[in-house]
Amino acid sequence: MANERILTFHHVEGSTTGNLSFNPQEKLVNVRNQVYSAAQAHLTEQWGKDKSGSRHLHGNPQSVIIVTDYVVFNVDKSKDDKKISELFQHGGNMIALVPAPCSHGDAFPADKVAQTPFVLKSPLHKKMDNLKNQRPPNPQAADNSQIQRILEMFEAQKKEFEEYKKASVSEKKEHKATVTELSNTLQWKDNILKAQQEQRDEEVKQFDVKLERALKAERERMDNAIVKLERALKAERERSDVKSEWMDDVLKKEQQERVFERQQVQEMLHGKVDNEILAALSNKFEWHDDAIQDLEQWAVGKVWPQM
């Protein structure tokens, strides 16, 4: 097929090599298994049909390392379900490294096994160097490096943001605690102010009751005083009326006597007048004039006449 990818596999010791073709939609785990089986078949054919050839293989198909001239050694087992077209989008030759056993046994880490060709300076190292030198540098490699730096920067920013969120959460908790404390303090002060206001309202209410009682008592006292004063005025008016009637009677009687006496004087003027009678009448007239004058003064100034 035109879209098939060619993979060259090498045994680490350099004694076994071969080519395999794969569909780009093939998963990486299947490629590892097929490369391991092909390498085992080559070694068995080289060393005979006995199992001596298997001693030259690392005992785990997942230890097969697949690389290109653009992609580093792939030891991430989480990508086993990825397709070849997804993992090797930039093209280039695919190379599979089949590790050999090591002194640590089959459990030797695959990423350490993958470094074996470079440590031992094996022919595979030279083959890979020659293969890389024959191809122009990948223009997207620099972009990948730049992307990697950007991703690292984003990761650092993400970490910083996570720390900021933690600090923000802690600060929010402290702020919430402060707000709660202030709220409790304000509620406590409101309760005190409410109690003080209720106490003042009760004092004002009691003062209003006392003031109303005092005003009521004062009004009753004033009403009683007014009643007493009206009674006294009424009694005084009654006494004044009696005195006025008595004075009227006295004045009327005096006027009658003076009229009578004047008549006597007139009669005497036409007849003989006795000097003694005239002297007595003169004195009497003077007394009557003084009495009338005293009565008039009493009427004006309410001064009782001295009789």
C-alpha positions as CSV (number, residue, x, y, z in Angstrom):
1,M,0.0,0.0,0.0
2,A,1.1,3.5,-0.8
3,N,0.4,4.8,2.7
4,E,2.3,2.0,4.5
5,R,5.1,3.0,6.8
6,I,8.4,1.1,6.6
7,L,10.0,0.2,9.9
8,T,13.6,-0.9,10.3
9,F,14.3,-2.9,13.5
10,H,17.7,-3.5,15.0
11,H,18.9,-5.8,17.7
12,V,21.0,-3.8,20.2
13,E,24.1,-6.0,19.6
14,G,23.8,-5.2,15.9
15,S,23.7,-8.8,14.8
16,T,20.0,-8.8,13.7
17,T,18.3,-6.3,11.5
18,G,15.3,-6.3,9.2
19,N,12.4,-4.3,7.7
20,L,8.7,-4.4,8.4
21,S,5.8,-2.5,6.8
22,F,2.8,-1.3,8.8
23,N,-0.5,0.4,8.1
24,P,-0.5,3.9,9.5
25,Q,-3.7,3.0,11.4
26,E,-1.9,0.2,13.2
27,K,-1.6,0.7,17.0
28,L,1.8,1.0,18.6
29,V,1.3,-2.0,20.9
30,N,0.8,-4.2,17.8
31,V,3.9,-2.8,16.2
32,R,6.0,-3.6,19.3
33,N,4.7,-7.2,19.4
34,Q,5.4,-7.8,15.7
35,V,8.9,-6.3,15.9
36,Y,9.7,-8.4,18.9
37,S,8.4,-11.6,17.1
38,A,10.4,-10.7,14.0
39,A,13.6,-10.1,16.0
40,Q,13.1,-13.4,17.8
41,A,12.6,-15.3,14.6
42,H,15.8,-13.8,13.1
43,L,17.8,-14.7,16.2
44,T,16.4,-18.2,16.3
45,E,17.2,-18.7,12.7
46,Q,20.8,-17.3,13.2
47,W,21.5,-19.4,16.4
48,G,19.5,-22.4,15.5
49,K,16.1,-23.7,16.3
50,D,16.9,-24.2,19.9
51,K,16.0,-21.6,22.4
52,S,19.5,-20.2,22.6
53,G,18.5,-17.3,20.4
54,S,15.9,-16.1,23.0
55,R,18.7,-15.4,25.5
56,H,19.8,-12.5,23.3
57,L,16.4,-10.7,23.7
58,H,15.0,-8.7,26.5
59,G,12.1,-10.8,27.8
60,N,9.4,-8.2,27.4
61,P,7.9,-7.0,24.1
62,Q,7.0,-3.7,25.7
63,S,10.8,-3.0,26.0
64,V,11.0,-2.5,22.2
65,I,11.8,1.2,21.6
66,I,10.4,2.8,18.5
67,V,12.1,6.1,17.3
68,T,12.4,8.3,14.2
69,D,14.9,10.9,13.3
70,Y,12.4,13.5,14.5
71,V,11.0,11.8,17.7
72,V,12.9,10.8,20.8
73,F,12.8,7.3,22.3
74,N,9.2,6.4,23.0
75,V,9.0,4.6,26.4
76,D,5.5,6.0,27.4
77,K,3.3,2.9,27.7
78,S,0.2,5.2,27.9
79,K,0.6,5.7,24.1
80,D,0.4,2.0,23.3
81,D,-3.2,2.5,22.1
82,K,-2.2,5.4,19.8
83,K,-2.0,4.9,16.1
84,I,1.3,5.2,14.1
85,S,-0.2,8.1,12.1
86,E,-0.9,10.0,15.4
87,L,2.5,9.4,16.9
88,F,4.7,10.0,13.9
89,Q,3.0,12.9,12.1
90,H,6.2,14.5,10.9
91,G,7.3,11.6,8.7
92,G,10.9,10.2,8.7
93,N,12.2,6.7,9.0
94,M,10.9,4.5,11.7
95,I,13.5,2.5,13.7
96,A,12.8,-0.1,16.3
97,L,15.4,-1.0,18.9
98,V,15.1,-4.5,20.3
99,P,17.0,-4.5,23.7
100,A,19.3,-7.3,24.8
101,P,19.3,-8.9,28.2
102,C,21.2,-7.2,31.0
103,S,22.8,-8.2,34.2
104,H,19.7,-6.9,36.1
105,G,17.4,-9.4,34.3
106,D,14.3,-8.8,32.3
107,A,13.0,-6.2,34.8
108,F,15.7,-3.7,33.6
109,P,13.9,-0.4,32.7
110,A,13.2,0.0,29.0
111,D,14.4,3.6,29.0
112,K,17.8,2.5,30.4
113,V,18.0,-0.3,27.8
114,A,17.3,2.2,25.0
115,Q,20.4,4.1,26.0
116,T,22.6,1.0,25.6
117,P,23.6,1.7,21.9
118,F,24.9,5.1,22.8
119,V,26.8,3.9,25.8
120,L,28.5,1.0,24.1
121,K,29.1,3.0,20.9
122,S,27.7,0.1,18.9
123,P,27.3,0.1,15.1
124,L,23.6,1.0,15.6
125,H,24.7,4.4,17.0
126,K,26.7,5.1,13.8
127,K,23.8,4.0,11.7
128,M,21.4,6.4,13.5
129,D,23.9,9.2,13.2
130,N,24.4,8.6,9.5
131,L,20.6,8.4,9.0
132,K,20.1,11.7,10.8
133,N,22.9,13.4,8.8
134,Q,21.4,12.3,5.5
135,R,18.1,14.1,6.2
136,P,17.6,17.9,6.4
137,P,16.7,19.1,9.9
138,N,13.1,19.1,10.6
139,P,11.8,22.7,10.4
140,Q,9.1,21.9,12.9
141,A,11.6,20.7,15.5
142,A,12.3,24.2,16.5
143,D,8.6,24.9,16.6
144,N,8.2,21.8,18.8
145,S,10.9,23.1,21.1
146,Q,9.2,26.5,21.2
147,I,5.9,24.8,21.9
148,Q,7.5,22.8,24.6
149,R,8.9,26.0,26.2
150,I,5.4,27.6,25.9
151,L,3.8,24.5,27.5
152,E,6.4,24.6,30.3
153,M,5.6,28.3,30.8
154,F,1.9,27.6,30.8
155,E,2.5,24.8,33.3
156,A,4.5,27.2,35.5
157,Q,1.7,29.7,35.2
158,K,-0.9,27.0,36.0
159,K,1.1,26.1,39.1
160,E,1.4,29.7,40.1
161,F,-2.3,30.1,39.5
162,E,-3.1,27.1,41.7
163,E,-0.9,28.5,44.5
164,Y,-2.8,31.8,44.0
165,K,-6.1,30.0,44.2
166,K,-5.0,28.3,47.4
167,A,-3.9,31.6,48.9
168,S,-7.1,33.2,47.7
169,V,-9.2,30.4,49.3
170,S,-7.2,30.9,52.5
171,E,-7.6,34.6,52.3
172,K,-11.4,34.2,51.6
173,K,-11.7,32.0,54.7
174,E,-9.9,34.6,56.8
175,H,-12.0,37.3,55.3
176,K,-15.2,35.3,56.0
177,A,-14.0,34.8,59.6
178,T,-13.4,38.5,59.9
179,V,-16.7,39.4,58.5
180,T,-18.4,36.9,60.8
181,E,-16.6,38.4,63.8
182,L,-17.6,41.9,62.7
183,S,-21.2,40.8,62.2
184,N,-21.3,39.3,65.6
185,T,-19.8,42.4,67.1
186,L,-22.3,44.6,65.3
187,Q,-25.2,42.3,66.4
188,W,-23.9,42.6,70.0
189,K,-23.8,46.4,69.8
190,D,-27.3,46.5,68.2
191,N,-28.6,44.4,71.1
192,I,-27.0,46.8,73.6
193,L,-28.5,49.9,71.8
194,K,-31.9,48.2,71.5
195,A,-31.8,47.5,75.3
196,Q,-30.8,51.1,76.0
197,Q,-33.5,52.4,73.8
198,E,-36.1,50.2,75.5
199,Q,-34.9,51.4,78.9
200,R,-35.1,55.1,77.7
201,D,-38.6,54.5,76.3
202,E,-39.7,53.0,79.6
203,E,-38.2,55.9,81.6
204,V,-40.0,58.4,79.2
205,K,-43.2,56.5,79.6
206,Q,-43.0,56.5,83.5
207,F,-42.1,60.3,83.4
208,D,-45.2,61.0,81.2
209,V,-47.3,59.1,83.7
210,K,-45.9,61.0,86.6
211,L,-46.3,64.3,84.8
212,E,-49.9,63.5,83.8
213,R,-50.7,62.7,87.4
214,A,-49.0,65.9,88.6
215,L,-50.9,68.0,86.1
216,K,-54.1,66.4,87.0
217,A,-53.5,67.1,90.7
218,E,-52.6,70.7,89.9
219,R,-55.7,71.1,87.8
220,E,-57.8,69.8,90.6
221,R,-56.1,72.1,93.1
222,M,-56.7,75.1,90.8
223,D,-60.3,74.1,90.2
224,N,-60.8,73.9,94.0
225,A,-59.1,77.3,94.5
226,I,-61.3,78.8,91.8
227,V,-64.4,77.4,93.4
228,K,-63.3,78.8,96.8
229,L,-62.5,82.2,95.2
230,E,-65.9,82.3,93.5
231,R,-67.6,81.4,96.8
232,A,-65.7,84.2,98.6
233,L,-66.5,86.7,95.8
234,K,-70.1,85.7,96.0
235,A,-70.2,86.1,99.8
236,E,-68.4,89.5,99.4
237,R,-70.9,90.6,96.8
238,E,-73.8,89.5,99.2
239,R,-72.2,91.5,102.0
240,S,-71.7,94.5,99.8
241,D,-75.3,94.3,98.6
242,V,-76.5,94.3,102.3
243,K,-74.3,97.2,103.1
244,S,-75.5,99.1,100.0
245,E,-79.1,98.5,101.0
246,W,-78.4,99.7,104.6
247,M,-76.6,102.8,103.3
248,D,-79.5,103.5,100.9
249,D,-81.9,103.3,103.9
250,V,-79.7,105.6,106.0
251,L,-79.3,108.2,103.2
252,K,-83.0,108.1,102.5
253,K,-83.8,108.6,106.1
254,E,-81.3,111.4,106.5
255,Q,-82.7,113.1,103.4
256,Q,-86.2,112.8,104.8
257,E,-85.1,114.3,108.1
258,R,-83.3,117.2,106.4
259,V,-86.3,117.9,104.3
260,F,-88.4,117.9,107.4
261,E,-86.0,120.2,109.2
262,R,-85.8,122.6,106.3
263,Q,-89.5,122.8,106.3
264,Q,-89.4,123.7,110.0
265,V,-86.8,126.3,109.3
266,Q,-88.9,127.8,106.6
267,E,-91.8,127.9,108.9
268,M,-89.8,129.6,111.6
269,L,-88.5,132.2,109.2
270,H,-92.0,133.4,108.8
271,G,-92.6,133.6,112.5
272,K,-90.6,134.4,115.6
273,V,-87.3,132.6,115.9
274,D,-85.9,131.5,119.2
275,N,-82.1,131.9,119.3
276,E,-81.6,128.7,121.2
277,I,-83.7,126.8,118.6
278,L,-81.6,128.3,115.8
279,A,-78.4,127.3,117.5
280,A,-79.5,123.7,118.0
281,L,-80.7,123.5,114.4
282,S,-77.4,124.9,113.1
283,N,-75.4,122.3,115.0
284,K,-77.7,119.6,113.8
285,F,-77.3,120.7,110.2
286,E,-73.5,120.7,110.6
287,W,-73.7,117.1,112.0
288,H,-75.9,116.0,109.1
289,D,-73.5,117.5,106.6
290,D,-70.5,115.7,108.1
291,A,-72.5,112.4,108.2
292,I,-73.5,112.7,104.6
293,Q,-69.9,113.5,103.6
294,D,-68.7,110.4,105.5
295,L,-71.2,108.2,103.8
296,E,-70.2,109.6,100.4
297,Q,-66.6,108.9,101.1
298,W,-67.4,105.3,102.2
299,A,-69.4,104.7,99.1
300,V,-66.3,105.8,97.0
301,G,-63.5,104.3,99.1
302,K,-65.5,101.8,101.1
303,V,-64.4,103.5,104.4
304,W,-66.9,102.8,107.2
305,P,-68.2,106.1,108.6
306,Q,-67.4,106.9,112.2
307,M,-70.7,107.6,113.9
